[in-house]
Amino acid sequence: MKKNVLILIILWSFLWIGSLELSFAQSKVSQQSFDGYINNKIPINLSLTFEDNLVYGILTYTKVGQPIKVIGSLEKDDFLLHEFAAKADITGIYYGEKKGDEIKGSWSNPTGKEMPFSIKKTAVVAIEKPEVKSVTGSYAYSFGKDGGTGNLYVQQVGKDKIIVEMQAVKGPPSYNQAIITKTSLKLARNEAIYENKEFGKCKLKISFFEGGANIIYLDEAYECGFGNAASVVGSYLKFDTKAPKFEQN
């Protein structure tokens, strides 16, 4: 009997240590620095945080020196990054493929100009996942008058609760809309999950970080009742930290 109890205690200890190590690993994110060029002649530097499929940080055109906020994703080896002006206008799009320490692809802007880019990792460090003090504020993105726009309004009403409202409009010619009216969500470690079964299976994850947010679909649950090809999915820049005024009171 004593031997069985001892075995159970040892097994429980291994399980506890394993879960602790997993929890510790999940709390870490990777910060990486890159140097490279657009069109082989415009030098750029990037400081990026990689968190699951989410990528965010600062890009600097070396000759200009002004830091620009960037938000995007890394899905397997597919790299996507949007650079934002102060008012949430997207001024550049980086799309490429990651191979080892290098990322190569094309840079474009909303007017259609396109050039190749190439960047290489120069440094990497693992850090604790930053905790956002408050996610309250207004978030947005805009691809210009001929592109789509999106708005995300958030008010944090407790450590683990937020109120959100989302609106997105597809570009011409359809201008179809995606709308999620005012609703309460649970917030845990900078993330919130939205689910709705009114039109089928709809599931979205909102990830918050300092200065922005990112929304993706989960579990292939795309049936959210949005207009054709319209969606609230995307990268959003936080442009206002004040509590928003929701359309639905």
KOLKEVO-983756 format. One record per residue (C-alpha): x negated, y negated, z. Coordinates in steps of 0.5 Angstrom, whole numbers, plus 500, padded with zeros to 3 digits. Layout:
N
XYZ/...
//
This chain:
249
500500500/494495502/491497496/497495491/498489495/490487494/491488486/497484486/494478489/488479485/492479478/496473481/490469482/487471475/494468472/494462476/487460474/489462467/495457467/491452471/486452465/491452460/494446463/487442463/486444456/493441454/491435458/485433454/485430447/479428442/476422441/472421434/468416430/468416423/464412418/465411411/467407404/473406400/471406393/464407395/462400396/467398402/464400408/469402414/469405421/474408425/475410432/481416432/484420437/487426435/492429439/496435437/498433430/498426431/492421430/492414432/486409433/483403430/480402423/475396422/473394415/465393417/464386413/471383416/470385423/477385425/480391428/486394425/491399428/492406425/497411426/498418422/497425422/493431421/497437419/492443418/487440413/492434410/490427413/495421413/493415416/497408415/494401417/498396420/498389420/501385426/508385424/508392423/507391415/503397413/498394409/494401407/495408406/490414407/491420404/486426404/483433406/479434412/473439411/469440417/466433419/468430412/475427410/476425403/482422399/485416396/487409399/493406396/497400398/504398398/503395391/500401388/493399388/489406389/482407390/478413393/475414400/470418404/469418411/464422416/465424423/459421427/461422434/466426438/468426446/474430450/478425454/484426459/490424455/492417456/498416460/502410457/504406463/511403460/514405453/519400453/519395447/520395440/517399434/517398427/514400420/515397413/512398406/515392404/521389400/520395395/519400400/522403406/523400413/524403420/526401427/525404434/528401440/526404447/527402454/524406460/529406466/525411470/519415470/522421466/528417463/528413457/534410452/533410445/536407439/533409432/534406425/531407418/532405411/530408405/527404399/530402393/534404389/539408394/537404400/540410404/540410412/538414418/541412424/541415431/545411436/543409443/542415447/538417453/532422453/528425458/521423458/515427460/507426458/509421453/514425449/521425449/525430445/532429441/537434439/544434436/548439433/554435430/551436423/547442424/541443428/537437429/531436433/526431433/520429438/518422439/510421441/508415445/501412446/498405447/501401442/505405438/510412437/510417432/517421430/517428427/522434426/521440430/523447429/525446422/531442425/533437419/540437419/541430423/547427418/542422415/543419408/540423402/532423403/533418409/529419416/527416422/521421422/514416421/509412425/511406428/507400431/509397437/510389436/514387442/513390449/520386452/526390453/530391447/537389446/541395443/546394438/551399442/552396449/
//
